[in-house]
Amino acid sequence: MHHQFVGDLAMLLGVAALISVIFQRLGQSSVLGYLFAGLVVGPYIPIPIFADAERIGALSEFGVVLVMFAVGLEFSVRRLLRVLPTAGFTGLFQVCALMAVAFSVARGLGFEVMDAVFLAASVAISSTMVVAKVFAERPPDPRVRELVFGVLVIQDLAALVLVAGLTAVAAGAGLSPEMLGSTLLELLGVLVGLTVVGLFVVPRLVRFLADRGSTETLLVGAIALCFVMASLAEHLGYSVALGAFLAGTLVAEAGRTHRIEELVHPVRDLFAAVFFVSVGMSVDPMLAIDHIGLSLLVAAVVIVTQFLAVSTAGILSGNGVRRSVTAGLSLGQIGEFGFIIAAIGVSAGIVGDYLQPVVVTVAVLTAFTTPLMVRVSDRLAKAVDQVLPRPLQTFASLCESWFEAVREAPPSPDKRSHLRNTAIVITIDGLALAGIWVLISHFRVEIGAWLGPRVPGILVILAGAILSLPLIIALLRSARRAGHLLAERVIPMRSPGAMDPGQAPRRAFVVALQSMVVLAVGAPIVALTAPLVGAPWGLIGLAALTLGLAVLFWRSATNLQGHVRAGATALVELLGRQMADESEHPQGDARAGGHPSPGPRSEDLLPGLGSTSRVVVSAEAWAAGRTLAELNIRALTGATVIAIAHEGETTSMPSGQDRLDPGDSLVLAGAAHAVEAARGLLDTGKIE
C-alpha cells in the first residue's frame, strides 16, 4: 500500500511537471497543464500510466485547504475597505448578475433547480491564477489592475459565502427558506464565535513563533493552525475550505503576512497541483464531448455576461470606458472556486455527474480565450466608445471625475449622519423585499391549493409583485435621496433664487447613483430568490425596473450633453480672450507636454466638469496632423476635448474628424488623472 501511494504521487507529479512546462511554453496557464495531466493519468484515457483516483482524491483535499488558506492570507478587512470604493459595486453586481443569468439559462434548458444552482455558483467566480498569469505576460495599466484585483477580492468574499451555503445545502438543508435561513444564521454565529476567539489566540501565537522560533517552526505552526481550523469547521458540519479561509484571515492579523506567504506558497503550489490534477482525473472525456454544446453555451454566457456586467457597472461607478471594458474582458473565465463548488455538489450526489466535466471544459475554454480578449481590449474599448451615443460618451468621461471628487472629499458630520440613516432605510427595504419573495416561494404551493386549480400560478407571482410595489417605490425614493446627498458634495447647490448651472450634471449624477443603489440591492435579491422561486421572475422584474431607470438616465445624459455644449461655447469665448492676452504675454503659454496653464474657470461656467486644462499643440507634438478620431483621447484616457481653437476660429464639442495642427489650442476636461494622461498622449503618443 505504501509503495503504491508513493508510486501514484511520483507518477502524478512527474506528468504534471512535464505537461505544465509544455503549457507554459505555449503561453497558457499551468492550471490547464495540471487539468490535462489529470486526463493523462486518469482512468478514462487508455494510456499505460495511471494513478489511483481514490488515493489522489484524498491528497487533493490538502490542495483545497491550502489554496483557501492562501486566499485568506491575502484577504483582510483593511484590503476589503480599500477596494470597496472603486470595485465594490462592480464586484457585487457581476457575481449576482452572472449567477442570475446562468441559473435562468440552465432552467430554460430544463435543468433541475439544484443542478442550476450549482452550475450558476460554479461559473460566477473568476480565476485569480489565470488573471495573474495574463497580467504577468501583458502588464495592464495600474488603474486597470487595481480595478480587476479589487473585483477579485469581492469575488473571494462571495465565494466564501457560496462555499459555506452550498455545503449546508449539500449536507441536507436543501433550498427550503426556513432550513436555509436557519443554517445561514448558524453559520454566522459560528463565524463570529471562531473569529472572536481566534483573534485573541491566533495572532499572538503567530507573532510568538515569528519572533522567537525558526523559519521552519513558523511554517509548521502556520500550516498546523490552517488544518486545525479546517478540521474544526468540518467537525461543526461546514466545509474544510471555510475553516482554512478563516485561518488565513486570522493568521494575517498577526502582521507577518508577507513572510508567511513566502513560506506557505511552495507547499500550497505543490498540493494545489495535486488538486487540479485530481479534478482532471475525475473528468470523463466522452462525457465532456457529449456535453460540449452545453459547455460552449455556458462559456459564451460567462464571457458575454462578465463583459456586460463589469463594463456597465464599472462605467456607472466612475471607472471609465477603457478600464471597465478591459476589466470585463480580463475577468471572463472561471477557475479554482468553480471546481471546489462543483465537487461539493457531485460528492454529495445532489447534482448530475456531468457537472464536473462541464465546469472543467468551460474553465479550459475561457482560460484560452482570456489572453485573446485582453489582447484586443484597447481596440474593443475604442469601438465601444465610438458606438456609444454622444450623451453617454460625455457622461462616462465626466462621471469618472465626479466619483473621484466623492472619494477625495469626505462628507460633513451632518451629511454623514443622513447618509448612514438613508443606507439603513435602504437595507431594511431590501430585506423586506427579499422576505416577501422568500415567503411567496415557500407558501406558493399552499396558496395555489387554497386558490384552486382554476387560478393560474402566475397570479401568485403577480400578487407578490403588487405587494412589492410600495417597497420598490420606497427604495427608489431612498436611493434618490442618497444620490442627492452624494451629488451635492461634488456639485454644490447655489443659493436660493440664484441661477443654478450645475442642475444638469447634478441630476445626471443623481440618476446614476440611484441606478447603482437599485442594482446593488436588486441583483442580490434576484440571485438569492431565483432558486427559491424556481423561475427567473425576479430577473425579469429587475430588468423592467432597470429599463425605466434607463429612460430617466438617457434624459439626464441628454440634458448633460446640452449643458456641456452650451458651457463649452462660453469656455471658447474665454479661451479666445485668454489667447489674446497671451499674445501680449507669451510666458503664459502652455505647450503639450509642458506644465498646464490654468484653464478657464469651468467651476463657474460649467459645474461638474471636473479638471480642465488648456493645451497648445506644438509642431513637435505627436498629435500634430492627426484627427481626434485617430488620437482616440476619450477611450484611451477618459478625458474629453470640449473645445478647439484653430487659426482664430473656435469649435465647441468637436467631432472625431477635426484635425489638430501646430498652434491649435484645446480645452480638456475630466478627472485629474485623465486630463494629465491626455496631455501625455498629445505630446508623446504614450500614456504614462
Phi and psi in degrees as a GROMACS rama.xvg file:
@    title "Ramachandran Plot"
@    xaxis  label "Phi"
@    yaxis  label "Psi"
@TYPE xy
-63.6511  -46.7456  HIS-2
-68.2673  -29.0039  HIS-3
-67.3551  -39.6982  GLN-4
-63.4761  -45.1514  PHE-5
-64.7677  -40.1259  VAL-6
-64.7439  -40.6441  GLY-7
-60.6602  -44.7535  ASP-8
-67.202  -39.5385  LEU-9
-64.0216  -44.6901  ALA-10
-62.2069  -47.2784  MET-11
-62.5321  -50.5693  LEU-12
-68.2965  -36.7866  LEU-13
-63.9831  -48.083  GLY-14
-65.7682  -41.452  VAL-15
-62.0075  -43.1643  ALA-16
-63.0881  -44.3908  ALA-17
-64.6006  -48.1787  LEU-18
-71.2478  -36.3945  ILE-19
-64.5399  -34.4522  SER-20
-64.024  -42.4396  VAL-21
-61.6043  -44.3503  ILE-22
-66.1417  -38.6367  PHE-23
-65.7073  -37.3601  GLN-24
-65.3487  -26.5156  ARG-25
-85.5967  2.30172  LEU-26
80.2722  20.0811  GLY-27
-108.007  163.236  GLN-28
-67.2062  146.224  SER-29
-64.7112  -24.7285  SER-30
-59.8631  -40.9755  VAL-31
-62.1687  -38.9479  LEU-32
-62.249  -42.0539  GLY-33
-64.8747  -41.1878  TYR-34
-61.9194  -43.4398  LEU-35
-66.4509  -37.0493  PHE-36
-61.6698  -36.4617  ALA-37
-62.7846  -37.211  GLY-38
-64.0686  -39.0127  LEU-39
-66.7539  -45.2482  VAL-40
-91.9102  0.281723  VAL-41
-79.6847  178.144  GLY-42
-86.114  -1.77593  PRO-43
-98.8454  -20.2868  TYR-44
-104.287  127.287  ILE-45
-74.6035  67.3138  PRO-46
-112.807  133.902  ILE-47
-72.6522  35.4852  PRO-48
-137.468  118.403  ILE-49
-151.416  152.897  PHE-50
-115.341  157.362  ALA-51
-73.5265  118.732  ASP-52
-63.4553  -35.589  ALA-53
-67.8672  -43.8584  GLU-54
-68.1003  -40.7806  ARG-55
-68.0713  -34.9634  ILE-56
-61.5165  -38.0486  GLY-57
-65.1416  -40.5753  ALA-58
-67.6047  -33.023  LEU-59
-64.8406  -23.6718  SER-60
-63.4182  -29.7437  GLU-61
-59.9967  -39.1721  PHE-62
-62.702  -43.3171  GLY-63
-58.985  -47.1479  VAL-64
-61.7735  -46.3305  VAL-65
-73.4873  -34.0579  LEU-66
-63.4356  -45.7996  VAL-67
-68.0107  -32.9163  MET-68
-64.0554  -42.6668  PHE-69
-65.4496  -38.9584  ALA-70
-62.0612  -42.2033  VAL-71
-63.0825  -36.9994  GLY-72
-61.5476  -37.4159  LEU-73
-81.6249  -16.2669  GLU-74
-93.9145  138.712  PHE-75
-154.529  157.512  SER-76
-62.6553  -37.498  VAL-77
-62.5024  -44.1625  ARG-78
-65.9304  -39.237  ARG-79
-60.6786  -45.6875  LEU-80
-65.8336  -29.7482  LEU-81
-71.4994  -35.9197  ARG-82
-90.9116  -14.9802  VAL-83
-56.6354  -44.3244  LEU-84
-60.5377  -33.9312  PRO-85
-99.4215  -31.4123  THR-86
-122.289  -5.74256  ALA-87
-59.9068  -53.7953  GLY-88
-64.6686  -42.4292  PHE-89
-61.4288  -46.4226  THR-90
-64.1326  -44.1857  GLY-91
-62.2834  -47.3194  LEU-92
-66.4004  -39.2258  PHE-93
-62.5974  -48.1742  GLN-94
-62.2644  -47.3583  VAL-95
-68.0092  -40.6846  CYS-96
-64.5603  -43.6157  ALA-97
-67.5497  -39.1263  LEU-98
-63.0584  -45.1659  MET-99
-64.6961  -43.6384  ALA-100
-68.0985  -45.4855  VAL-101
-63.5079  -41.1669  ALA-102
-62.0673  -44.3368  PHE-103
-63.693  -41.7697  SER-104
-63.5924  -44.1895  VAL-105
-62.1144  -43.8139  ALA-106
-65.5321  -36.6251  ARG-107
-64.4977  -26.7692  GLY-108
-85.7154  -0.350432  LEU-109
94.1828  13.887  GLY-110
-67.359  149.735  PHE-111
-66.9074  157.055  GLU-112
-58.3974  -45.077  VAL-113
-64.8977  -41.1137  MET-114
-62.2595  -41.7648  ASP-115
-64.6793  -38.0421  ALA-116
-63.7475  -48.7056  VAL-117
-68.8398  -35.3985  PHE-118
-64.2574  -45.027  LEU-119
-62.6972  -42.6512  ALA-120
-67.5405  -34.8597  ALA-121
-67.6106  -30.2129  SER-122
-99.8719  2.1316  VAL-123
-83.6637  -15.7511  ALA-124
-112.472  129.713  ILE-125
-77.4406  170.486  SER-126
-99.0681  113.143  SER-127
-63.0655  -36.9877  THR-128
-64.5978  -43.825  MET-129
-66.1944  -44.1674  VAL-130
-61.798  -44.815  VAL-131
-61.2431  -38.9859  ALA-132
-65.45  -45.2335  LYS-133
-64.4058  -42.7447  VAL-134
-70.3089  -29.462  PHE-135
-67.7952  -35.7721  ALA-136
-81.9127  -29.3975  GLU-137
-136.989  80.8289  ARG-138
-57.5991  128.348  PRO-139
-89.3308  177.822  PRO-140
-59.2694  137.951  ASP-141
-54.0229  -34.6857  PRO-142
-72.1078  -32.1202  ARG-143
-66.0977  -45.1305  VAL-144
-59.9778  -42.4639  ARG-145
-61.3154  -43.0674  GLU-146
-66.2617  -46.2967  LEU-147
-62.7888  -48.6272  VAL-148
-72.7241  -24.5868  PHE-149
-65.1165  -43.3744  GLY-150
-63.8441  -38.0818  VAL-151
-64.2822  -33.8936  LEU-152
-63.7034  -44.8796  VAL-153
-61.9853  -39.4258  ILE-154
-64.3634  -37.6466  GLN-155
-59.0607  -43.2475  ASP-156
-64.312  -43.0528  LEU-157
-63.8786  -38.7444  ALA-158
-63.042  -38.7093  ALA-159
-59.7284  -45.9796  LEU-160
-63.4679  -43.4089  VAL-161
-64.8553  -44.3687  LEU-162
-61.2666  -45.4515  VAL-163
-64.8673  -46.9601  ALA-164
-65.877  -43.0599  GLY-165
-74.3887  -26.6498  LEU-166
-63.2096  -41.7775  THR-167
-65.1888  -40.2762  ALA-168
-61.7703  -44.3958  VAL-169
-66.9857  -26.7783  ALA-170
-78.6268  -3.61956  ALA-171
121.505  -3.0351  GLY-172
-68.0772  -26.8474  ALA-173
66.684  -163.959  GLY-174
-107.894  14.3277  LEU-175
-68.9955  136.871  SER-176
-58.0766  -42.0676  PRO-177
-69.7989  -39.7719  GLU-178
-69.0172  -42.4937  MET-179
-66.8848  -41.7958  LEU-180
-63.0222  -43.1373  GLY-181
-63.062  -40.9768  SER-182
-64.8747  -42.2263  THR-183
-67.7139  -36.2843  LEU-184
-65.0165  -41.866  LEU-185
-62.115  -41.7527  GLU-186
-59.9619  -45.042  LEU-187
-60.3395  -42.6748  LEU-188
-62.6501  -42.5885  GLY-189
-64.1092  -43.9228  VAL-190
-62.1119  -44.9517  LEU-191
-63.551  -44.5371  VAL-192
-62.9589  -48.6893  GLY-193
-64.3708  -36.3724  LEU-194
-68.0983  -45.405  THR-195
-62.9261  -48.8559  VAL-196
-65.3317  -43.0837  VAL-197
-62.8058  -35.6066  GLY-198
-64.9894  -25.6226  LEU-199
-81.4918  -24.1792  PHE-200
-109.398  -53.0605  VAL-201
-63.8386  -52.205  VAL-202
-59.0871  -39.5993  PRO-203
-64.1325  -42.3354  ARG-204
-65.3141  -41.8049  LEU-205
-65.9254  -43.3293  VAL-206
-62.3073  -38.4388  ARG-207
-61.8504  -45.9475  PHE-208
-66.2785  -37.5263  LEU-209
-70.7105  -36.3375  ALA-210
-87.9417  -26.7804  ASP-211
-118.313  -18.3962  ARG-212
-99.9062  175.889  GLY-213
-82.787  172.031  SER-214
-60.8863  -39.547  THR-215
-62.4921  -42.9036  GLU-216
-64.5979  -39.7558  THR-217
-63.2606  -43.735  LEU-218
-62.6363  -47.9224  LEU-219
-62.8918  -41.8167  VAL-220
-65.0906  -42.658  GLY-221
-64.4214  -45.2804  ALA-222
-69.2381  -32.8116  ILE-223
-62.518  -44.2342  ALA-224
-60.9085  -39.4473  LEU-225
-58.7108  -49.759  CYS-226
-75.0015  -28.6153  PHE-227
-63.6302  -46.6557  VAL-228
-66.454  -38.2501  MET-229
-64.548  -43.4383  ALA-230
-64.9409  -39.3597  SER-231
-64.2298  -42.4304  LEU-232
-62.684  -41.1213  ALA-233
-65.8523  -38.8151  GLU-234
-62.7889  -32.2282  HIS-235
-84.0443  -1.13325  LEU-236
97.4413  14.86  GLY-237
-115.435  175.951  TYR-238
-72.7241  145.942  SER-239
-62.176  -28.5125  VAL-240
-62.4252  -37.8372  ALA-241
-63.671  -46.385  LEU-242
-63.1983  -40.3401  GLY-243
-65.5724  -42.2447  ALA-244
-61.1956  -45.8907  PHE-245
-62.8844  -39.0683  LEU-246
-61.2407  -41.2423  ALA-247
-62.0562  -43.3243  GLY-248
-65.6976  -36.4588  THR-249
-71.5732  -40.7973  LEU-250
-63.8398  -35.8454  VAL-251
-63.6585  -27.1806  ALA-252
-68.7129  -11.0268  GLU-253
-74.6771  -13.948  ALA-254
81.3045  14.291  GLY-255
-118.372  30.2237  ARG-256
-59.0778  -47.1993  THR-257
-60.6925  -43.2977  HIS-258
-66.5315  -42.1621  ARG-259
-68.8374  -39.8685  ILE-260
-59.1109  -42.3443  GLU-261
-62.1071  -34.2801  GLU-262
-78.6824  -38.4955  LEU-263
-80.6613  -32.9049  VAL-264
-56.5454  -42.1504  HIS-265
-61.7259  -40.4528  PRO-266
-66.5571  -41.8027  VAL-267
-61.599  -44.5296  ARG-268
-61.6696  -37.7229  ASP-269
-62.2892  -53.3907  LEU-270
-77.5679  -24.0056  PHE-271
-64.7624  -37.7763  ALA-272
-61.3499  -42.1493  ALA-273
-61.3685  -40.8574  VAL-274
-62.9981  -47.7463  PHE-275
-66.2553  -36.2186  PHE-276
-64.2364  -40.7941  VAL-277
-65.0436  -33.7008  SER-278
-63.8178  -44.5051  VAL-279
-62.5551  -35.8163  GLY-280
-65.482  -28.5685  MET-281
-80.1395  -6.26738  SER-282
-92.7649  121.834  VAL-283
-85.6083  111.935  ASP-284
-56.589  -36.2121  PRO-285
-66.3992  -38.4352  MET-286
-66.451  -38.748  LEU-287
-64.5679  -39.7895  ALA-288
-66.3931  -38.5039  ILE-289
-61.0304  -29.2312  ASP-290
-110.325  24.6757  HIS-291
-64.9221  -33.4849  ILE-292
-62.4607  -44.4341  GLY-293
-62.4691  -42.5053  LEU-294
-62.4199  -42.5531  SER-295
-63.6302  -40.4133  LEU-296
-64.6403  -45.2297  LEU-297
-64.4522  -40.3713  VAL-298
-61.0635  -41.6604  ALA-299
-64.0024  -40.0834  ALA-300
-62.0533  -42.8154  VAL-301
-62.3947  -50.521  VAL-302
-64.7121  -48.6677  ILE-303
-68.7175  -45.6715  VAL-304
-67.2762  -41.1782  THR-305
-58.3035  -46.4621  GLN-306
-61.7477  -49.3434  PHE-307
-67.3174  -43.534  LEU-308
-67.5186  -48.58  ALA-309
-68.0602  -41.6665  VAL-310
-64.1318  -47.1028  SER-311
-63.669  -50.2466  THR-312
-64.8676  -37.3022  ALA-313
-65.2416  -45.7804  GLY-314
-64.1778  -42.9025  ILE-315
-64.6493  -30.5516  LEU-316
-96.473  17.3092  SER-317
83.7074  25.8133  GLY-318
-96.4114  0.55677  ASN-319
79.1847  162.233  GLY-320
-68.8312  -49.7518  VAL-321
-63.0953  -48.362  ARG-322
-62.7055  -43.5319  ARG-323
-67.4958  -43.4506  SER-324
-64.2369  -44.8155  VAL-325
-62.894  -41.4984  THR-326
-63.8169  -41.7588  ALA-327
-61.9014  -37.15  GLY-328
-75.4778  -33.4225  LEU-329
-70.7255  -28.0346  SER-330
-95.7654  9.19279  LEU-331
-81.7972  55.6761  GLY-332
-153.859  169.166  GLN-333
-121.876  166.604  ILE-334
-158.081  -134.533  GLY-335
-58.9992  -38.8562  GLU-336
-67.711  -32.6351  PHE-337
-60.942  -41.1215  GLY-338
-64.8183  -41.6622  PHE-339
-64.3367  -45.1909  ILE-340
-66.6273  -42.9131  ILE-341
-62.9002  -40.0359  ALA-342
-63.7187  -33.8791  ALA-343
-61.1472  -46.7838  ILE-344
-68.9704  -42.6765  GLY-345
-67.0105  -44.3414  VAL-346
-65.9004  -29.3188  SER-347
-82.3243  -9.79934  ALA-348
72.9995  21.4894  GLY-349
-103.076  -1.3499  ILE-350
-131.408  164.915  VAL-351
-70.0478  155.277  GLY-352
-65.7657  -17.2241  ASP-353
-71.9609  -16.4648  TYR-354
-63.0508  -46.4435  LEU-355
-61.7247  -47.9296  GLN-356
-60.1086  -37.441  PRO-357
-65.3894  -45.4325  VAL-358
-62.7336  -43.5037  VAL-359
-63.5755  -43.2165  VAL-360
-62.6568  -42.5945  THR-361
-63.4805  -40.381  VAL-362
-61.6613  -42.1991  ALA-363
-65.424  -47.0102  VAL-364
-60.8878  -46.3053  LEU-365
-73.7968  -27.3986  THR-366
-67.239  -33.6796  ALA-367
-72.9844  -35.7999  PHE-368
-80.5671  -25.4092  THR-369
-58.7411  -49.1504  THR-370
-58.5716  -37.1625  PRO-371
-65.1915  -41.48  LEU-372
-64.635  -42.867  MET-373
-64.9218  -35.1318  VAL-374
-64.3308  -32.7493  ARG-375
-100.524  10.406  VAL-376
-62.5347  -39.7129  SER-377
-64.5442  -43.2082  ASP-378
-66.0253  -39.3362  ARG-379
-69.2943  -37.075  LEU-380
-62.4121  -40.3988  ALA-381
-62.8255  -42.5519  LYS-382
-65.1431  -42.1429  ALA-383
-62.4101  -44.1163  VAL-384
-61.8649  -38.8138  ASP-385
-72.9586  -31.027  GLN-386
-75.0478  -31.6883  VAL-387
-60.3481  138.405  LEU-388
-61.1575  154.259  PRO-389
-54.3531  -41.5875  ARG-390
-59.0784  -39.6735  PRO-391
-72.4993  -32.4791  LEU-392
-61.942  -46.2504  GLN-393
-63.5466  -43.762  THR-394
-60.5826  -47.8313  PHE-395
-59.0031  -37.4995  ALA-396
-69.7844  -45.817  SER-397
-77.7569  -30.815  LEU-398
-59.7914  -34.8991  CYS-399
-61.1312  -40.8799  GLU-400
-70.0547  -33.1041  SER-401
-65.7326  -46.4144  TRP-402
-67.9875  -33.2449  PHE-403
-61.9529  -40.8766  GLU-404
-67.6632  -37.5322  ALA-405
-62.8778  -42.5636  VAL-406
-68.934  -32.1869  ARG-407
-87.1579  -21.2905  GLU-408
-110.562  99.5861  ALA-409
-65.9608  145.448  PRO-410
-72.1284  158.929  PRO-411
-68.0605  159.645  SER-412
-55.8066  -36.8278  PRO-413
-66.4046  -47.333  ASP-414
-70.3555  -30.8984  LYS-415
-63.4698  -38.8768  ARG-416
-65.1082  -42.4302  SER-417
-64.298  -40.5561  HIS-418
-64.0338  -42.1703  LEU-419
-63.2308  -44.3917  ARG-420
-63.6553  -40.6136  ASN-421
-64.8962  -40.2312  THR-422
-62.6506  -38.0925  ALA-423
-64.1038  -43.7356  ILE-424
-62.6811  -42.5125  VAL-425
-62.0345  -41.9832  ILE-426
-62.9296  -43.2801  THR-427
-63.8846  -43.7608  ILE-428
-60.7794  -42.5216  ASP-429
-64.5006  -43.27  GLY-430
-64.4283  -40.1483  LEU-431
-64.6629  -39.3038  ALA-432
-64.7752  -44.2444  LEU-433
-63.5496  -39.8517  ALA-434
-60.4243  -39.5216  GLY-435
-59.1604  -46.2021  ILE-436
-74.5864  -29.787  TRP-437
-65.4043  -42.7318  VAL-438
-66.3505  -40.6812  LEU-439
-62.7818  -42.7424  ILE-440
-64.9895  -33.5017  SER-441
-74.6816  -41.218  HIS-442
-103.273  14.8832  PHE-443
-63.0348  -41.6159  ARG-444
-64.6373  -45.2018  VAL-445
-63.7269  -40.912  GLU-446
-64.586  -41.6991  ILE-447
-62.7799  -40.1683  GLY-448
-66.9235  -37.4628  ALA-449
-67.8496  -38.6527  TRP-450
-73.823  -25.117  LEU-451
100.407  162.151  GLY-452
-69.3283  -17.6889  PRO-453
-78.1272  -15.9171  ARG-454
-91.7843  118.636  VAL-455
-62.9884  146.557  PRO-456
-62.8529  -23.4352  GLY-457
-63.2419  -25.547  ILE-458
-67.0777  -31.172  LEU-459
-64.3808  -41.6353  VAL-460
-64.5563  -42.0386  ILE-461
-63.6803  -38.2668  LEU-462
-62.7793  -39.9328  ALA-463
-63.2107  -38.2616  GLY-464
-64.0868  -39.6405  ALA-465
-66.5371  -42.3775  ILE-466
-63.6415  -31.0472  LEU-467
-78.4251  -19.6138  SER-468
-57.256  -46.9587  LEU-469
-59.1659  -38.5468  PRO-470
-68.4505  -37.4315  LEU-471
-64.8537  -42.0019  ILE-472
-63.373  -43.9198  ILE-473
-62.6087  -38.755  ALA-474
-64.447  -42.2523  LEU-475
-62.6554  -41.6189  LEU-476
-65.8879  -43.4431  ARG-477
-64.9985  -39.3348  SER-478
-63.6131  -39.2124  ALA-479
-66.1486  -39.2925  ARG-480
-63.513  -43.8522  ARG-481
-63.0422  -38.8598  ALA-482
-61.2764  -42.6965  GLY-483
-63.5012  -41.5348  HIS-484
-61.8798  -41.199  LEU-485
-76.3944  -39.5825  LEU-486
-65.368  -34.9288  ALA-487
-71.3129  -17.1312  GLU-488
-71.7524  -32.6577  ARG-489
-89.2167  -42.5571  VAL-490
-125.457  85.8512  ILE-491
-61.4679  150.859  PRO-492
-71.7375  147.631  MET-493
-84.0922  166.116  ARG-494
-63.5457  149.698  SER-495
-56.0548  135.71  PRO-496
91.7409  -19.9676  GLY-497
-85.0397  152.708  ALA-498
-64.6723  136.819  MET-499
-114.159  89.6648  ASP-500
-71.7261  -9.98651  PRO-501
-90.929  7.89076  GLY-502
-63.8879  -45.3504  GLN-503
-64.5853  -51.0667  ALA-504
-65.27  -34.7112  PRO-505
-64.1373  -42.6691  ARG-506
-64.0192  -40.9961  ARG-507
-62.8151  -40.9163  ALA-508
-67.493  -39.151  PHE-509
-62.6882  -45.5047  VAL-510
-64.1438  -38.6112  VAL-511
-63.6098  -45.2517  ALA-512
-65.6287  -39.2828  LEU-513
-61.4997  -42.6337  GLN-514
-63.2652  -40.9651  SER-515
-61.5646  -44.4454  MET-516
-63.1254  -44.8971  VAL-517
-61.386  -44.3515  VAL-518
-69.3679  -37.2737  LEU-519
-66.5121  -30.2175  ALA-520
-88.327  -42.8355  VAL-521
-71.2791  -39.836  GLY-522
-62.3052  -46.1603  ALA-523
-63.3694  -35.6026  PRO-524
-63.2378  -43.8489  ILE-525
-63.3957  -45.6226  VAL-526
-64.1084  -34.4085  ALA-527
-75.9648  -43.1222  LEU-528
-87.9416  -18.6857  THR-529
-56.5749  -46.1262  ALA-530
-65.6679  -31.0486  PRO-531
-73.3639  -40.7633  LEU-532
-75.4252  -31.6474  VAL-533
84.0097  4.01495  GLY-534
-148.284  158.15  ALA-535
-82.8058  37.0398  PRO-536
-65.0787  -36.7978  TRP-537
-63.7291  -39.9807  GLY-538
-63.1096  -40.33  LEU-539
-64.5554  -42.9377  ILE-540
-64.1811  -43.2259  GLY-541
-65.3442  -37.1005  LEU-542
-63.2638  -40.3221  ALA-543
-65.3323  -42.441  ALA-544
-64.7614  -40.6442  LEU-545
-64.4932  -36.8589  THR-546
-62.2563  -41.7236  LEU-547
-62.3876  -42.6003  GLY-548
-66.0464  -32.7254  LEU-549
-63.8112  -36.0589  ALA-550
-64.3807  -45.481  VAL-551
-62.4662  -40.4345  LEU-552
-63.0825  -42.7567  PHE-553
-63.3695  -40.9883  TRP-554
-63.894  -43.8509  ARG-555
-68.1802  -36.1624  SER-556
-67.9554  -36.6169  ALA-557
-65.5795  -43.0251  THR-558
-62.4181  -38.5768  ASN-559
-62.9947  -41.6218  LEU-560
-61.1169  -44.2998  GLN-561
-63.5591  -38.7342  GLY-562
-62.6057  -44.8531  HIS-563
-66.7671  -39.5069  VAL-564
-62.8324  -44.5631  ARG-565
-65.4827  -41.4832  ALA-566
-67.4003  -34.5162  GLY-567
-63.559  -35.8773  ALA-568
-61.2809  -44.3289  THR-569
-65.102  -37.0153  ALA-570
-65.6999  -36.5112  LEU-571
-63.2169  -40.0664  VAL-572
-62.6612  -43.1979  GLU-573
-64.2422  -37.876  LEU-574
-61.448  -41.9425  LEU-575
-61.2841  -43.635  GLY-576
-66.2839  -37.9526  ARG-577
-65.8082  -38.2734  GLN-578
-66.277  -37.1101  MET-579
-64.0375  -40.0582  ALA-580
-65.1886  -39.3764  ASP-581
-73.7855  -20.268  GLU-582
-66.334  -26.3845  SER-583
-88.5141  -23.9201  GLU-584
-129.504  76.8872  HIS-585
-62.9629  -14.7377  PRO-586
-67.1924  -13.151  GLN-587
-86.3044  -0.416434  GLY-588
-65.8676  149.161  ASP-589
-128.519  108.014  ALA-590
-88.5292  155.804  ARG-591
-59.8845  126.977  ALA-592
97.4  -14.8009  GLY-593
-92.3262  -167.029  GLY-594
-79.5254  135.74  HIS-595
-67.6309  137.844  PRO-596
-84.6306  152.817  SER-597
-57.28  127.785  PRO-598
-72.9488  172.939  GLY-599
-58.3233  157.994  PRO-600
-73.9139  80.539  ARG-601
-68.6475  -25.4856  SER-602
-65.8512  -22.3446  GLU-603
-88.335  -46.2115  ASP-604
-79.5839  -34.7367  LEU-605
-144.303  75.0476  LEU-606
-59.8469  144.239  PRO-607
88.18  6.00612  GLY-608
-78.2476  -18.6756  LEU-609
83.8857  -150.566  GLY-610
-79.0725  143.803  SER-611
-125.176  150.413  THR-612
-152.052  137.33  SER-613
-99.0442  131.015  ARG-614
-124.991  132.894  VAL-615
-103.362  125.938  VAL-616
-77.7321  118.95  VAL-617
-85.7915  166.598  SER-618
-64.9585  -29.0373  ALA-619
-87.941  -7.15783  GLU-620
-65.512  145.191  ALA-621
-63.1448  -29.7722  TRP-622
-75.2794  -17.0778  ALA-623
-61.6103  127.319  ALA-624
88.8412  -0.65762  GLY-625
-107.875  152.624  ARG-626
-84.5672  164.225  THR-627
-63.9433  -33.2394  LEU-628
-64.6692  -39.3092  ALA-629
-68.6336  -36.53  GLU-630
-71.0854  -35.307  LEU-631
56.9481  42.202  ASN-632
-60.4654  -47.8706  ILE-633
-65.3001  -44.0875  ARG-634
-67.3034  -35.8683  ALA-635
-84.4202  -30.219  LEU-636
-119.739  -26.0781  THR-637
93.625  -8.07026  GLY-638
-86.573  156.6  ALA-639
-121.383  136.199  THR-640
-86.1445  112.166  VAL-641
-101.386  -10.9095  ILE-642
-159.84  146.612  ALA-643
-134.022  135.677  ILE-644
-111.833  123.38  ALA-645
-135.688  114.639  HIS-646
50.7102  47.5677  GLU-647
84.8657  -10.1742  GLY-648
-106.795  142.548  GLU-649
-118.918  147.244  THR-650
-130.859  125.84  THR-651
-96.1694  143.217  SER-652
48.6393  62.7738  MET-653
-65.4514  160.353  PRO-654
-93.518  174.469  SER-655
-67.8727  -15.9942  GLY-656
-84.4318  -11.0966  GLN-657
-67.9181  132.445  ASP-658
-102.516  142.797  ARG-659
-96.8427  128.021  LEU-660
-115.644  157.723  ASP-661
-54.1769  134.416  PRO-662
94.8521  -13.2244  GLY-663
-67.0964  148.146  ASP-664
-113.615  137.399  SER-665
-120.275  149.307  LEU-666
-112.141  116.658  VAL-667
-99.0304  144.979  LEU-668
-139.813  150.441  ALA-669
147.708  -164.512  GLY-670
-64.2729  153.645  ALA-671
-58.0726  -44.4214  ALA-672
-67.8434  -32.349  HIS-673
-69.0899  -41.8286  ALA-674
-63.8858  -41.593  VAL-675
-65.8052  -39.7357  GLU-676
-64.8972  -37.345  ALA-677
-65.8855  -37.0502  ALA-678
-62.4354  -42.9145  ARG-679
-64.8027  -38.3784  GLY-680
-64.2124  -43.0614  LEU-681
-62.3716  -35.7221  LEU-682
-83.9137  -45.9217  ASP-683
-117.11  -11.5266  THR-684
80.1596  7.0585  GLY-685
-123.186  152.87  LYS-686
-106.888  115.651  ILE-687
